């Protein structure tokens, strides 16, 4: 090959339509490329792995299964995302290429030549999906099953793409000819449209065109562009306008589709995979960017900045504020007074004494479950925060150890404290035990209940976030108070949790008051964090003002804070007895961006966040209670067992750090603070345990059950150890993560902890969990 031929070939490649489109995107469409970069990052598991975001794409679940249908829906959503990319690029960039107006089906040819990035992503996704499905399970999914799922994805993508192309084919016939013929007459009636079209016509004449030598076609595959062809530029712009109109109609249809999905999202059939909801949201964002840039042209950035400033101002004035209420409470003004003077009045010595005496009666009722001749061990259960990972882990541990000790763990337990998902799992197990005590045909050790706890919650949350939280809010009404309850992602969380657990926790918080007071079931003490001042809000059907402040008689010169607020007394005029138990659990597990902060009816409004912000293991709350009632505990028990159900290891190796990148140097203080926050809580908890152990004559034992994914009992026949990836901090678990959580109870450390627990409770049989 001669040098001239080589240079000519390079020039043909450089001047090819796909290459010039790709270069144009890097030059002026960086935001669109950013969306693709995010998809590549997620699919490669380099982004969002801690939160489990890649698993939403690599293991999408629909109706509780990952199969051809779930992949079909995901593929359809990807097809919509891909076509949104093509449509947006066509709107923004087609006027740079005059030759499109001279060929048949310009939009189809544009999409074909604009498919470099989508094509490589499709190949990368198929490879990543195959690798994940074949390696992230004990024996791997069989190749035929993986191939079937991939075919579902491809079929969904192809069907969506063909439907959109068919729409363009249909509307580019007589309808469009009629539209073009009457375009000028229509424009004369709308001054803004006429000005915009004329400016684009003028811009099309004056703008610099990109020279193209060849382009991809479907028949034949490669075609040359006829140079110096004489064309009617106004006719070309009108052809482009036809397709722009089609694109606008597709944007409207996409928006309507999402609204329909949102309106019927409580129906499981409409709860599409979370990744599909994310792709649909990305499609809307992409088309919005295209429309915004198309109509405003060079003023787009200026108008965008101005729009952000205006929205921020209106948001500050309350125009876009969305109040998320606690279901069951009365929000009729006036709200509960929220100031330091009232907090002092609700933490007086007289209230302390009254609540102390009431709780002593509960303790005495608990004591009656055991013979007078024997001083029982008292158990405090501390659950860890961590989304569905913690919910499943804590439920699994309670199910296994309570069965192994013949129900003695539950009988000896007096209180359950903790954060987030752990409290959900523990509350679900408590309800099962309560129903069994009532004589209902329920076996709390049934594995089906563990499967219920592991069912997906994220799909309806993401769908609600896509629709209700960003576009329309669909209300229903809280009959007792008349307050509007919006079906946003917070409502979706509660609704799906109720469905997953067969509605057995469909109770008020005060619905447990009688049985807790009788000592029949452990007390559940919820302690979410108040964003306003960092205090804890203790939610219980009993009055617990003794958790708010120091012991009466302590030297007042210490000048200590009111440490917490008692929910029942503080909101005594806002119907606290009607608060839904599942709503209280959500308040205790509120993580921003996933579930919204609940605003309680006080003045000023009290905003609530996850209990894990102040005590991720419930240890501080437990030790506080033990200290207050230390005299009774020393007299009536033979010791206290603090069971901590942890979703991580207590002792972890110090991380080795390599030379950081520039971004790591910038972000390191933030990441370091996050890591330090967890370690600081650990040390603070240890300090409280040391103090309480030093001041009590009664013995205290701390037994940790730790979720360590590095070990499992290989019930499929393998021997030895196998390393597992830690389950993500999410409300969706893959099959692998579920197995990891189920099997980690058999880790040697946990087997030893169970053995120690059985010994303390007097269970002599050598019995492993399960």
C-alpha positions in Angstrom: 0.0 0.0 0.0 1.4 3.4 -1.0 1.7 6.3 1.4 -0.9 8.2 -0.5 -3.4 5.3 -0.3 -2.7 5.0 3.4 -3.3 8.7 4.0 -6.5 8.6 1.9 -7.8 5.7 3.9 -7.1 7.5 7.2 -8.8 10.6 5.8 -11.9 8.5 4.9 -12.0 7.1 8.4 -11.5 10.6 9.9 -14.2 12.1 7.6 -16.6 9.3 8.2 -20.0 10.2 9.7 -19.5 8.0 12.8 -16.1 9.5 13.6 -17.2 13.1 13.2 -20.3 12.5 15.3 -18.2 11.0 18.1 -15.8 13.9 17.9 -18.7 16.4 18.0 -20.0 14.7 21.2 -16.7 15.1 22.9 -16.6 18.7 21.8 -20.1 19.9 22.8 -22.2 17.1 24.3 -20.2 16.3 27.4 -23.3 15.9 29.6 -24.7 13.2 27.4 -21.3 11.4 27.5 -21.3 11.7 31.3 -24.6 9.7 31.4 -22.9 6.9 29.4 -19.8 7.1 31.6 -22.0 6.6 34.6 -23.5 3.5 33.0 -20.1 2.1 32.2 -18.9 2.8 35.7 -21.9 1.1 37.3 -21.8 -1.9 35.0 -18.0 -2.4 35.6 -18.8 -2.3 39.4 -16.4 0.7 39.8 -19.3 3.0 40.9 -21.8 2.5 43.6 -20.7 -1.0 44.7 -21.0 -0.2 48.4 -24.7 0.7 47.8 -25.3 -2.3 45.6 -26.1 -0.1 42.5 -24.3 -2.4 40.0 -26.4 -5.4 41.2 -29.5 -3.6 40.1 -28.2 -3.8 36.5 -26.4 -7.2 36.7 -29.1 -9.0 38.7 -32.4 -7.1 38.0 -35.4 -8.5 39.9 -39.0 -8.3 38.8 -41.8 -10.0 40.8 -39.2 -11.6 43.0 -37.3 -13.3 40.1 -34.3 -12.6 37.9 -35.4 -14.1 34.6 -36.2 -13.5 30.9 -39.1 -11.2 31.8 -37.1 -9.0 34.2 -34.3 -8.7 31.6 -36.9 -8.0 28.9 -38.1 -5.0 30.9 -34.6 -3.8 31.5 -33.8 -4.2 27.9 -36.8 -2.2 26.9 -35.8 0.6 29.3 -32.3 0.6 27.8 -33.8 0.8 24.4 -35.7 3.9 25.5 -32.5 5.4 27.0 -30.5 4.6 23.8 -33.1 6.2 21.5 -33.4 9.2 23.8 -29.6 9.6 23.2 -30.1 9.4 19.4 -33.1 11.8 19.4 -31.3 14.3 21.6 -28.1 14.2 19.4 -30.3 14.5 16.3 -32.0 17.6 17.6 -28.8 19.2 18.7 -26.4 18.2 15.8 -28.2 17.2 12.7 -28.1 20.7 11.2 -24.3 20.3 10.9 -24.7 17.7 8.3 -26.4 18.9 5.1 -26.3 15.6 3.3 -28.9 14.1 5.7 -31.5 16.2 4.0 -30.7 14.6 0.6 -31.1 10.9 1.7 -34.1 8.8 2.6 -34.9 8.3 6.3 -32.3 10.7 7.6 -33.1 9.9 11.3 -32.5 6.2 10.8 -29.2 6.9 9.2 -28.3 9.3 11.9 -29.0 6.7 14.6 -27.1 4.0 12.8 -24.0 6.2 12.6 -24.4 7.5 16.1 -24.4 4.0 17.6 -20.6 3.7 18.4 -21.0 4.3 22.1 -24.3 2.4 22.5 -22.8 -0.6 20.6 -19.7 -0.8 22.8 -21.8 -0.4 25.9 -24.1 -3.2 24.7 -21.1 -5.5 24.2 -19.6 -4.5 27.6 -22.9 -5.0 29.4 -23.5 -8.5 27.9 -19.9 -9.5 28.9 -20.3 -8.1 32.5 -23.7 -9.7 32.9 -22.4 -13.1 31.8 -19.4 -12.8 34.0 -21.5 -11.8 37.0 -24.1 -14.5 36.6 -21.5 -17.2 36.0 -19.2 -16.4 38.9 -21.2 -14.7 41.7 -23.0 -17.8 42.8 -21.8 -21.0 44.5 -22.1 -23.1 41.4 -22.8 -20.3 38.9 -25.9 -20.1 36.8 -25.9 -22.5 33.9 -24.9 -21.0 30.5 -28.3 -21.7 28.9 -30.1 -19.8 31.6 -27.7 -16.8 31.3 -28.1 -16.9 27.5 -31.9 -16.9 27.9 -31.7 -13.8 30.2 -29.5 -12.0 27.8 -31.8 -12.8 25.0 -34.6 -11.2 27.0 -32.5 -8.0 27.4 -31.8 -7.9 23.6 -35.4 -8.6 22.7 -36.6 -5.8 24.9 -34.1 -3.4 23.5 -34.9 -4.3 19.9 -38.7 -4.1 20.4 -38.5 -0.6 21.9 -36.1 0.5 19.1 -38.3 -0.9 16.3 -41.4 0.7 17.8 -39.8 4.1 17.8 -38.5 3.7 14.3 -41.9 2.6 13.1 -43.3 5.8 14.6 -40.8 7.8 12.6 -41.5 5.9 9.4 -45.3 6.4 9.8 -45.1 10.1 10.5 -42.6 10.8 7.7 -45.3 10.1 5.1 -48.4 12.0 4.2 -49.0 13.5 7.6 -45.6 15.1 7.6 -46.0 16.3 4.0 -49.2 18.0 5.1 -47.4 19.3 8.1 -44.6 20.8 6.0 -47.0 22.4 3.5 -48.9 24.2 6.2 -45.8 25.0 8.4 -45.5 28.6 7.3 -49.2 29.3 7.9 -49.1 27.8 11.4 -45.9 29.7 12.3 -47.5 33.0 11.3 -50.0 32.5 14.2 -47.3 32.0 16.9 -44.7 34.8 17.0 -42.3 32.9 19.2 -42.3 29.8 17.1 -41.9 31.8 13.9 -39.0 33.7 15.3 -37.3 30.5 16.5 -37.7 28.7 13.2 -36.5 31.6 11.1 -33.5 32.0 13.3 -32.7 28.3 12.8 -33.1 28.7 9.0 -30.7 31.6 9.1 -28.3 29.7 11.3 -28.5 26.7 9.0 -27.3 28.9 6.1 -24.5 30.6 8.0 -23.3 27.8 10.4 -20.1 25.9 9.6 -20.9 22.5 8.1 -18.9 19.4 8.9 -17.5 17.7 5.8 -18.4 14.0 5.5 -17.0 11.6 3.0 -18.9 8.5 3.8 -21.5 7.1 6.2 -22.9 3.8 7.4 -26.1 2.7 5.7 -28.3 -0.4 5.9 -28.2 -1.0 2.1 -25.3 -1.2 1.2 -23.4 -0.9 4.5 -21.1 1.9 3.4 -22.0 4.7 1.2 -20.1 7.8 -0.1 -21.5 11.3 0.2 -22.0 12.9 -3.1 -19.8 16.1 -3.0 -21.1 19.5 -3.9 -24.6 18.4 -4.3 -27.0 21.3 -4.7 -29.7 21.2 -2.1 -32.5 23.5 -0.9 -31.3 24.5 2.6 -34.7 25.6 3.7 -36.1 22.3 2.7 -33.4 20.5 4.6 -34.2 22.4 7.8 -37.9 21.6 7.3 -37.0 18.0 7.1 -35.1 18.3 10.3 -38.0 20.1 11.8 -40.3 17.2 11.0 -38.1 14.8 12.9 -37.8 17.3 15.8 -41.5 17.4 16.1 -41.5 13.6 16.2 -38.9 13.7 18.9 -41.0 16.1 20.9 -44.0 13.7 20.7 -41.8 10.8 21.9 -40.7 12.9 24.9 -44.3 13.5 25.8 -45.2 9.8 25.3 -42.2 8.8 27.5 -43.3 11.2 30.2 -46.9 9.9 30.1 -45.6 6.3 30.3 -43.7 7.1 33.5 -46.7 8.9 35.0 -48.9 5.8 34.3 -46.3 3.5 35.9 -46.2 5.8 38.9 -50.0 6.0 39.3 -50.3 2.2 39.3 -47.0 1.5 41.1 -48.7 -0.2 44.1 -49.6 -3.0 41.7 -46.7 -5.4 41.7 -47.0 -5.8 37.9 -46.0 -2.1 37.5 -43.1 -2.3 39.9 -40.4 -2.7 37.2 -36.7 -3.3 38.1 -35.1 -0.4 39.8 -32.4 -0.2 37.1 -35.2 0.2 34.5 -36.7 3.1 36.5 -33.2 4.6 36.6 -32.8 4.3 32.8 -36.2 5.9 32.2 -35.3 8.8 34.4 -32.0 9.1 32.5 -34.0 9.1 29.3 -36.1 12.1 30.5 -33.0 13.9 31.7 -31.3 13.4 28.4 -34.2 14.6 26.3 -34.7 17.6 28.7 -31.1 18.6 28.1 -31.6 18.3 24.4 -34.8 20.3 24.3 -33.3 23.0 26.6 -30.2 23.4 24.5 -32.1 23.3 21.2 -34.5 26.1 22.0 -32.1 28.4 23.9 -29.0 27.7 21.9 -26.1 29.9 23.1 -28.2 31.2 26.0 -28.7 27.7 27.4 -26.0 27.9 30.1 -27.1 31.4 31.2 -30.7 30.4 31.4 -29.9 27.2 33.2 -28.0 29.1 35.9 -30.8 31.6 36.2 -33.3 28.8 36.5 -31.4 27.2 39.3 -31.2 30.5 41.1 -34.9 31.0 40.7 -35.8 27.5 41.8 -33.5 27.8 44.8 -35.2 31.1 45.8 -38.7 29.6 45.5 -37.6 26.5 47.3 -36.3 28.7 50.2 -39.7 30.4 50.3 -41.4 27.0 50.6 -42.9 26.8 47.1 -41.4 23.4 46.4 -41.1 22.1 49.9 -42.6 18.6 50.4 -43.6 17.7 53.9 -43.4 14.0 54.6 -45.7 13.2 57.5 -45.8 10.5 60.1 -48.8 8.4 59.3 -51.4 8.5 62.0 -50.4 11.7 63.7 -52.5 14.9 63.8 -50.9 17.8 62.0 -53.7 20.3 62.7 -52.2 23.5 64.0 -50.9 24.5 66.5 -47.9 22.1 66.5 -46.1 21.0 69.7 -43.9 23.7 71.2 -40.3 22.9 70.5 -37.9 25.0 72.7 -35.5 24.4 75.5 -37.9 25.6 78.2 -40.4 23.0 77.3 -37.8 20.3 77.0 -36.7 21.1 80.6 -40.3 20.9 81.8 -40.7 17.4 80.2 -37.6 16.1 81.9 -38.4 17.1 85.5 -37.6 15.0 88.6 -41.3 14.2 89.2 -41.8 12.8 85.7 -38.6 10.8 86.1 -39.9 9.3 89.3 -43.3 8.6 87.8 -41.9 6.8 84.7 -39.3 5.0 86.8 -42.1 3.5 89.0 -44.2 2.5 85.9 -41.2 0.7 84.3 -40.5 -1.1 87.6 -43.9 -2.7 87.2 -43.0 -3.9 83.8 -39.7 -5.3 85.1 -41.6 -7.1 87.9 -44.0 -8.6 85.3 -41.0 -9.8 83.3 -39.5 -11.4 86.4 -42.7 -13.4 87.0 -41.9 -15.5 84.0 -39.2 -17.3 86.0 -39.3 -19.2 89.2 -38.7 -17.2 92.4 -35.9 -19.6 93.4 -33.8 -18.7 90.3 -32.4 -15.3 89.3 -32.6 -15.2 85.5 -30.2 -13.6 83.1 -31.6 -10.5 81.5 -31.0 -10.0 77.8 -30.7 -6.7 75.9 -30.7 -7.1 72.1 -28.8 -4.5 70.2 -29.3 -4.5 66.4 -27.1 -2.8 63.8 -28.0 -0.4 61.1 -27.3 -1.2 57.5 -30.5 -1.4 55.3 -31.8 -4.8 54.2 -28.5 -6.4 54.9 -28.9 -5.7 58.6 -32.7 -6.6 58.5 -32.0 -10.0 57.1 -28.9 -10.6 59.3 -30.6 -9.7 62.5 -33.7 -11.7 61.7 -31.6 -14.7 60.7 -29.5 -14.6 63.9 -32.6 -14.3 66.2 -34.3 -17.1 64.3 -31.3 -19.4 64.6 -30.2 -18.7 68.2 -33.8 -18.6 69.6 -34.4 -22.0 68.0 -31.1 -23.4 69.3 -31.8 -22.2 72.8 -35.4 -23.6 72.7 -36.9 -20.1 72.9 -34.9 -19.0 75.9 -33.4 -16.0 74.1 -36.8 -14.5 73.5 -38.0 -15.4 77.0 -35.0 -13.8 78.7 -35.0 -10.7 76.4 -36.3 -7.5 78.0 -35.5 -4.8 75.5 -34.5 -4.4 71.8 -32.7 -1.3 70.8 -30.7 -0.3 67.7 -30.9 1.3 64.3 -32.2 1.1 60.8 -32.7 -2.3 59.2 -31.7 -4.3 62.3 -34.7 -3.0 64.2 -37.0 -4.0 61.3 -35.7 -7.6 61.3 -35.9 -7.8 65.1 -39.4 -6.3 65.2 -40.6 -8.8 62.5 -39.3 -11.7 64.6 -40.9 -10.3 67.7 -44.2 -10.1 66.0 -44.0 -13.7 64.8 -43.2 -14.9 68.4 -46.1 -12.8 69.7 -48.5 -14.4 67.3 -47.3 -17.9 68.2 -47.8 -17.1 71.9 -51.4 -16.2 71.1 -51.9 -19.7 69.8 -51.8 -18.9 66.1 -50.4 -21.7 63.8 -47.1 -19.9 63.2 -43.6 -21.4 63.4 -41.1 -18.5 63.7 -38.3 -20.8 62.7 -39.8 -21.3 59.2 -37.4 -20.3 56.5 -40.2 -18.7 54.6 -40.2 -15.8 57.0 -36.5 -15.2 56.4 -37.2 -15.2 52.7 -39.9 -12.6 53.3 -37.4 -10.4 55.1 -35.1 -10.6 52.1 -37.7 -9.7 49.5 -36.9 -6.6 47.4 -38.0 -3.2 48.6 -36.0 -1.0 46.3 -38.0 -1.4 43.1 -41.0 0.6 44.3 -38.8 3.1 46.0 -36.9 3.9 42.9 -40.0 4.0 40.8 -41.7 6.4 43.3 -38.5 8.5 43.4 -38.6 8.7 39.6 -42.3 9.7 39.4 -43.7 11.2 42.6 -40.7 12.8 44.1 -39.5 14.5 40.9 -42.7 15.1 38.9 -46.2 14.4 40.3 -47.3 13.6 43.9 -50.2 11.3 44.1 -52.1 11.9 47.4 -54.4 9.8 49.5 -55.8 11.1 52.8 -55.2 10.1 56.4 -58.8 9.9 57.7 -58.3 10.5 61.4 -56.5 13.9 60.9 -57.3 14.8 57.3 -53.7 15.3 56.6 -52.5 14.5 53.0 -50.3 11.4 52.7 -48.3 11.5 49.5 -47.4 8.3 47.8 -43.8 9.1 47.5 -40.8 6.9 48.1 -41.3 6.9 51.9 -44.9 5.7 51.5 -43.6 3.1 48.9 -41.1 1.8 51.5 -43.7 1.3 54.1 -46.2 -0.2 51.7 -43.7 -2.7 50.3 -42.4 -3.7 53.7 -46.0 -4.5 54.8 -46.6 -6.6 51.7 -43.3 -8.5 52.1 -44.2 -9.4 55.7 -47.9 -10.2 55.0 -49.1 -7.2 56.9 -48.5 -8.8 60.2 -46.9 -5.6 61.6 -50.0 -3.5 60.6 -50.4 -2.1 64.1 -50.0 1.2 65.9 -46.9 1.7 68.1 -49.3 1.7 71.1 -50.8 -1.6 69.9 -47.9 -3.4 71.7 -48.4 -1.5 75.0 -50.5 -4.2 76.8 -48.2 -7.1 76.1 -45.0 -5.2 76.7 -46.4 -3.9 80.0 -47.2 -7.5 81.0 -43.7 -8.6 80.3 -44.8 -11.1 77.7 -42.7 -9.7 74.8 -39.5 -7.5 74.8 -39.9 -3.8 74.7 -38.9 -2.2 71.4 -37.3 1.2 72.1 -36.9 3.2 68.9 -34.5 6.1 69.0 -34.2 8.0 65.7 -32.0 11.1 65.6 -33.5 14.6 65.5 -31.7 16.6 62.8 -32.6 20.0 64.4 -30.4 19.6 67.5 -28.9 16.1 67.4 -31.0 14.7 70.2 -32.7 11.3 70.2 -36.4 10.9 70.0 -37.4 7.9 72.0 -40.6 6.2 70.6 -42.3 3.8 72.9 -45.8 3.0 74.0 -44.5 3.7 77.5 -43.3 6.9 79.1 -39.5 6.9 79.4 -38.5 10.4 80.5 -35.7 8.7 82.5 -33.8 8.3 79.2 -33.8 12.1 78.7 -31.5 13.3 81.5 -29.3 12.5 84.5 -30.4 10.8 87.7 -32.3 13.1 90.0 -30.0 14.4 92.7 -27.0 14.6 90.5 -25.0 17.8 91.1 -26.6 20.5 89.0 -23.3 22.2 88.5 -22.5 19.6 85.8 -24.6 21.7 83.5 -25.6 18.7 81.3 -27.8 18.7 78.2 -31.3 17.3 77.9 -30.0 14.3 75.9 -33.2 13.1 74.3 -37.0 13.8 73.9 -39.7 11.4 74.8 -42.1 11.1 71.9 -45.3 10.3 73.8 -45.4 13.3 76.1 -43.9 15.8 73.7 -46.6 15.1 71.1 -49.4 14.5 73.6 -51.8 16.8 71.7 -50.9 15.4 68.2 -52.4 11.9 68.7 -49.1 10.0 69.3 -51.1 6.8 70.1 -52.2 6.6 66.4 -48.6 6.5 65.0 -48.3 3.5 62.7 -45.6 1.1 63.9 -44.1 0.7 60.4 -43.9 4.5 60.1 -41.9 4.5 63.4 -39.6 1.9 62.0 -39.0 4.0 58.9 -38.3 7.0 61.1 -35.7 4.9 62.8 -34.2 3.8 59.4 -34.4 7.1 57.4 -31.4 7.4 55.1 -31.4 10.5 52.9 -32.0 10.1 49.2 -33.5 6.6 49.8 -36.4 7.5 52.2 -37.3 11.1 52.9 -37.0 12.7 56.3 -40.2 12.7 58.2 -41.4 16.1 59.5 -43.2 15.8 62.9 -46.0 18.3 63.9 -44.0 20.7 66.1 -43.1 24.3 66.0 -40.5 24.5 64.5 -41.0 21.3 62.6 -38.9 18.4 64.0 -37.0 16.5 61.2 -36.1 12.9 61.8 -33.2 10.8 60.6 -31.7 7.3 61.1 -31.0 6.2 64.7 -27.6 5.0 63.5 -26.4 8.6 63.2 -26.0 8.7 67.0 -25.9 5.0 68.1 -25.6 2.4 65.3 -25.7 -0.6 67.7 -28.2 0.4 70.4 -25.5 0.0 73.0 -25.7 3.5 74.5 -29.5 3.2 74.9 -29.2 -0.2 76.5 -26.5 0.8 79.0 -28.4 4.0 79.8 -31.4 1.8 80.8 -29.3 -0.6 82.7 -27.7 2.3 84.7 -31.1 3.8 85.6 -32.5 0.5 86.8 -29.3 -0.9 88.2 -30.6 -1.5 91.7 -33.5 -3.6 90.5 -31.3 -5.5 88.1 -28.7 -6.3 90.8 -31.5 -7.5 93.1 -33.5 -9.6 90.7 -31.2 -11.0 88.0 -28.0 -13.0 87.9 -26.5 -10.8 85.3 -27.1 -9.0 82.0 -26.3 -10.3 78.6 -26.0 -7.7 75.8 -26.5 -9.5 72.5 -25.2 -7.4 69.6 -26.2 -8.4 66.2 -23.6 -6.7 64.0 -23.5 -6.5 60.3 -19.7 -6.1 60.4 -16.7 -7.5 62.3 -15.9 -6.0 65.7 -12.2 -6.1 65.2 -11.0 -5.2 61.7 -7.6 -4.9 60.3 -6.2 -1.5 59.7 -6.5 -0.7 56.0 -3.3 -0.4 54.0 -3.2 2.7 51.9 -1.4 3.1 48.6 -0.2 6.4 47.2 -3.4 8.4 46.8 -4.6 10.0 43.5 -5.3 13.7 43.3 -9.1 13.0 43.7 -8.4 10.8 46.7 -6.4 13.6 48.3 -9.4 16.0 47.7 -12.0 13.5 48.9 -10.0 11.8 51.6 -11.1 14.1 54.5 -14.7 13.3 53.7 -14.1 9.6 53.4 -11.9 9.6 56.4 -14.6 11.3 58.5 -17.1 8.7 57.4 -14.8 5.9 58.4 -13.8 7.6 61.6 -17.5 8.1 62.5 -18.0 4.3 62.6 -14.9 3.7 64.6 -15.7 6.6 67.0 -19.1 5.0 67.7 -17.3 1.7 68.5 -15.0 3.3 71.0 -17.8 5.3 72.5 -19.9 2.1 73.0 -16.9 0.4 74.6 -16.5 3.2 77.0 -20.1 3.0 78.1 -19.8 -0.8 78.6 -16.6 -0.3 80.6 -18.3 2.3 82.9 -21.4 0.3 83.4 -19.5 -2.9 84.1 -17.3 -1.1 86.7 -20.2 0.4 88.6 -22.5 -2.6 88.7 -22.1 -5.5 91.1 -24.0 -7.7 88.6 -22.0 -9.4 85.9 -22.3 -8.1 82.3 -21.6 -10.3 79.3 -21.3 -8.9 75.8 -21.9 -11.5 73.0 -21.4 -10.4 69.4 -22.9 -12.2 66.4 -21.0 -10.8 63.4 -21.8 -10.9 59.8 -18.5 -12.0 58.3 -19.0 -12.9 54.6 -15.6 -14.7 54.4 -16.9 -17.9 55.9 -19.8 -20.2 55.3 -20.9 -23.8 55.8 -20.8 -25.3 52.3 -24.1 -27.1 52.2 -23.6 -27.7 48.5 -20.7 -30.0 49.1 -17.6 -27.8 48.8 -15.1 -27.9 51.6 -13.0 -25.2 53.3 -13.4 -21.5 53.2 -14.7 -19.2 50.4 -14.5 -15.5 50.3 -17.8 -13.6 49.7 -18.4 -10.0 48.7 -20.0 -8.2 51.6 -23.7 -7.6 51.0 -24.4 -4.0 49.9 -25.9 -1.3 52.0 -29.2 -1.3 50.1 -32.8 -2.4 50.2 -32.2 -4.9 47.5 -30.2 -8.1 47.8 -28.9 -10.4 45.1 -29.1 -14.2 45.4 -25.4 -14.2 46.3 -25.8 -11.7 49.0 -28.8 -13.5 50.5 -26.8 -16.8 50.7 -23.9 -14.9 52.3 -26.2 -13.5 55.0 -27.9 -16.9 55.5 -24.7 -18.8 55.9 -22.5 -16.4 57.9 -24.2 -17.5 61.1 -22.1 -20.7 60.8 -18.8 -18.8 60.9 -16.6 -20.3 63.7 -16.8 -17.0 65.6 -20.6 -17.1 65.6 -20.7 -20.8 66.5 -18.5 -20.0 69.5 -20.8 -17.1 70.5 -23.8 -19.3 70.4 -22.0 -21.9 72.5 -21.3 -19.2 75.1 -24.9 -18.0 75.0 -26.3 -21.4 75.5 -24.0 -22.0 78.5 -25.1 -18.7 80.1 -28.8 -19.6 79.6 -28.3 -23.2 80.9 -29.0 -25.0 77.6 -26.9 -28.1 77.9 -27.6 -29.8 74.6 -24.8 -29.6 72.0 -26.8 -28.1 69.3 -25.7 -26.0 66.4 -28.0 -23.3 65.0 -30.6 -24.3 62.5 
